Amino acid sequence: MKHIIFLSVTFFAFVNAFSQQLKLDFDLSNAEQTISYMRSSPDRNKIDQLLKLPATKGLLRKIKMDSATAVKALLSVHDTALYTNDYQKFQYGFIKKWLTSQTAFIKLIKDKQDSIKKEVITALVKYIPPGKDLRITVCFLLGGNSSGFTLGDDSVFYIGTHQYRNDITGIIESCKHELFHNIQSLYRQHYAITDSLDKNNNPGLAYVHFMLVNLFLEGSAEYVADLRKVNNPDALFIKNLREHAEVNDSRSQQVFYLVSKLLVEVNDHPDKADQDHLYNILFDWNWNNPGYYTGYIMTRALCNAYGENALLKYLGADPSQFIYDYIQLTRQQKDKYPLRFTEDFEKVIESMVEKIKGYTH
C-alpha cells in the first residue's frame, strides 16, 4: 500500500511539474454574453459589450464579417423579419432554437473546466520539450460555422461550442488535437526545408514536402487525440467524426494510392500544380480527410513498431524522415504493415532525403 501511495504522489508531482509548462485559460465570455443577450429583449448595450470582447472579434475575423453586420444579425434574433441570408454564417438562429441546451452545455463546461484542463494537460505533458512552456487561451464561442480554429496566433484557440452537440468529450479531444499542434511548433520550423527546396530549384519536391509536413502534423495530432479510443456512446460529435474515419478504413489501400499518385504527379509537373486544390483534397472534410488518415496510420505503425517515444523523435526531425522510416517499415514487415505507397512515390521520397541531407534543419 505504501508503494502505491508513493507512486501516486510521484505521478501527480510529475503531472503538476509539467502543468507549469502548459497552462490553459478558458474564456467563456462570448458564449455567456451571447446567451444573456438572447434571453433578454434586444438591448444595444449588450450588443456593444458583446462586440467589444476579444473572442467576438476573433469570430468576426474568422467568418469575415464586420461589426455593423453583426449588430444586424443579433437584432434579427429578436425580430426575424430583419433576417437575411447574409447572417447565416453567424448561426444565431440555430443557437436561439437550442438556447436551453446550449445554456446548460456552457454551464457544464464552466463547472467542469478544472477537470477538462487536467485531462488535456495529462494527455500532452510527455510531449512538451524540456525548458519550453505554453500558455493557451481557449475561447468558447456561440456563433460561426467552425467547430474549432486559430487565427495564426499560437496563444489562442477558438471553439464553436454550438457545433459539438453537447458533447463534452468532443471538446476535450478537440483541445488535445489543437494544442498538440502548439506543442509541435516548439520543436522546429517544419516548413524550413520546404523553403530550402524551393529556393534550390526543386519546386516539385517543395510541393511534395509541404504536403508531407501536413501529413505528419495532422496525422500525429490524430494519433494523440485518437477518436477510435473514445467509447462514450453519448459523444455524438465524435461519433460523426468517426464515421468519416470509417470511410477511409474501408478504402485504406486506395487512400495510400491516392496520396502516392497525387504527390508523384505534383513532383513531376510542378508547373501545373495548384497547392490549394491539392491541400483541400487531402485535408478537408468534404473529402473525408485522407491526409489526416494517412498520417494517423503511419504514426500508429511507427509507434507500434518502435515504441511511443518514436513520436518524440519525429517531432524534432524533418517529416521526410517520418515518411522514409514508414516506407522502410512496410518493406521489412509487409504482412504486419500492408498499407504501402507506390514504388514511384517511394523513389520520390528517397530522392528527397538525399537532396536535403546537406540542408540546415
Secondary structure, 3 states (H helix, E strand, C coil): CHHHHHHHHHHHHHHHHHHCCEEEEEECHHHHHHHHHHHCCCCHHHHHHHHHCHHHHHHHHHHCCCHHHHHHHHHHHHCHHHCCHHHHHHCHHHHHHCHHHHHHHHHHHHHCHHHHHHHHHHHHHHHCCCCCCEEEEEEEECCCCCCEECCCCCCEEEEEHHHHCCCHHHHHHHHHHHHHHHHHHHHCCCCHHHHHHHHCCCHHHHHHHHHHHHHHHHHHHHHHCCHHHCCCCCCHHHHHHHHHHHHHHCCHHHHHHHHHHHHHHHHHCHHHCCHHHHHHHHCCHHHCCHHHHHHHHHHHHHHHHHCCCHHHHHHCCCHHHHHHHHHHHHHHCCCCCCCCCCHHHHHHHHHHHHHHHHCCC
